[in-house]
């Protein structure tokens, strides 16, 4: 994704971001992004724990085969 980017490319990107958002809003933006990432990680961890506890408490449900209406041992009707 950033394979061809060099140091001066990143400086230009940072300057554009600074112009768009302003210096006063950047710390608040970074804090908000950090909190969002923390909440996302927590939710993912909770989902994994919930799945693990669900897998331990209940045995795997047997898979069902869709009934085609014919008995496999009898030949098809003509």
Secondary structure, 3 states (H helix, E strand, C coil): CCCCCCHHHHHHHHHHHHHHHCHHHHHHHHHHHHHHHHHHHHHHHHHHHHHHHHHHHCCCCCCCCCCCCCCCCCCCCC
